[in-house]
């Protein structure tokens, strides 16, 4: 009986053998929507403090190979991946893969766009190369996250930080056409960078913004090191001191990558807030639109959800809130802000000061587990909002599942963000490039269009 194939080698062989676009057009269409969404959210977040910090740091580190989104400055390939992933994470509105509790596009696409600019003296990577690599990254990161992440693990460690570098390294290895052995090393090196603590939502820290940035940078570094000859441990995943032993208890013997495409399971957030606050906020908005009441009529609120949502760090937090990020993680606050403003957008979530109406209402909101929602998760994320008014009336709105933003909604939101950042002419160029990316001879052209002229 032969030696079992390692997880890293099995992934590497799958990466080399798979044809990600030899499927119905929904995979290509979804990949373009995911790429568009990352670009749009990054453009919208370009002037946030964490975005400016990441871009300034990346530029100060030297290098000029790769584009910084929305900036006239450039940076090294690895630091551009870091900065652009941080930008794309800044609004808390990135795409979401619920089964792995991870944000995939915010890591994979910035790493690939930076790598696409990494060899100007050689024939460029094609747009098809970029898209196929992206689909591969979603598959590996999504499946690894499902195998590794549990509710208890997610209380301590950020899922995107644990599996992001591996997913983006898989994508980068595909883009650069690494050999099987090089890909094994890239994946193993990336596994060694897994990290990201979930203390930040408890105290209002900024670490979350940079988790995606670190993962994207670590992926790029791992891929380039492997291409240069660095060797990673073949058993980095299932070994006695490998990733699963370190974070997931009993080591896994295999990681299944076949079957459906995980990119098709990704949804696009309608609101710039935590994944687990999305459906409760939609229920709150539905309730306000259908009933004749204002936030000042409300005495108390009960939000019914499922255990994973209530247990996730920062989600069951009635205040006070030190930062906007901490408020955006709180189901109580996002629901309260929606009830107060009568809408669900970034500006409605900015009233997080302790004496603000939304923050005061958040203190009167309680979370409860609902058995039906618990049984349906993660295939569906349901929520119910029950409002009791000061005069004794009761209103409720129940949604069996989240209503995600569709492809046209992503297109519209991205266009609005690009217009604010670049104007009509450049926005049109970027839109044309994304639409035709699968036939583009040079994937780096899209990356270059995302920078500002000096």
Phi, psi and omega in degrees: 000128185284169177290132180299145177290132180293160177299316181299319180288323177297319177296315181300318179293320178298317179301317182290330186267333190284147173244095190294337183255005176275053184219176174305157186296351181295332178291314178297315181299318180293321179298318178294322178295319179296317177298316179298318181296316178301315181296317182295317180292321177297318179297320180293330184263007190300334184255009177290155181306314181295327178292314179297320179297314182294318181293319179296318178298312183299316180295322182291339181283351177089168182096151182216023184286331193230155185281140167258120186302128177077010184235151173277345179277160178232173184209177174295165181300312183295317183285331173295319176300316178301308185295316184290325175293322177296316176304312185292346179262356193292329182268354187061038183232021180288167180293157189229132173248098188297318183301330178259000182054037189231154172257107189271311185299330183291342176257312188294310185292316176300322178296316182291319180296322177293315179296329179298336179264010191274353181221070182296337183273356181247168173304138186289159170286140181279163175297325176296319175305315183298312184293316179299318178297321178298315179298320176300316180298318177299319183295311183293314182293319180295315181289321177296318178298319179296324181285330189259318193278129172239167179302318181291320179295321182291343175292331186255321187238145180283119181305318180300323178289329182285321187246354185297314183296323180293315179299315181288329175293322175299317178296315180296322178297322177292316181299317183275000180054048177294154175290170179300313181296319178297321180294319176304315181292319179300315179295318180294317178298319179295321179300328179291347181259005182303134180178183181123101183277149180257037175279332188306320183290339181286331187237359178084029178283167182262004189304324185307318182304325188266351178302313180295322179297314178299317181297318180294316178297315181296326177295312179300314180299317181296317180295315182290324175296316180297319179296329180279354176113358178294142184248132174256164181289127179304325184261030185297339181264307188261358184294170184298336175235031181275188186300315182291321177296323183287320188242339189240016180076235183297131180297145176272150178263339182205163176229114184281124182245352182280180180091212184292162181271126183294334180298333179286343178271354180285141174240162182251125186293130173285335184237147179278071183207175180305146177310315187283350176267351187297304183294317175304320179293322177295321176296318178298318180295317178299318180298316181292326181287333186263350186230147183275076177213161175241168181299330182288346176281346192276131176267313180203165183220140170244130176249123178259132185214209181234160189302322182298323179291314183293326183278342185293138185307127177089347185283322178261078185217112184270009177105175359286166184244125180279329185222163176298321179300316179298322178293320181293339178277340186276123175297319179302314184290317182298319176296314180299315180298323179292318178296322181287313186275337184071020178205172186227090179207179186297320182294328179293338184267002185271355179271066185257001178299148187300331181266005179282158184297319181294317180295323178294319179293323181303328181291347180252020180248133181240143179259141178224149175278138178244125186298322180293317179293322180297320181289331184276341183283141008265001180299324177225145176246099181263165177199152173227139176243125180242117183252128173251130184263167183294337179263015172092001178279163179223137178229149178213151174221129184235128177241127180287337183205158174296143175254097186286166173286132181274179185300321179291326176295319176297316180300314182295316180295320180293317179300316180299319180293318180293322179299319179295326185272323190239339186090175189294313187297309181293322178301316179297320178298317181295318180297317179297319181295318179294315182301324184256019189299326183291343178248007181286134177282349185217100181296334182291341179299319178298316179300316182295326180294342183274357176265161176264146175291144180292000000 
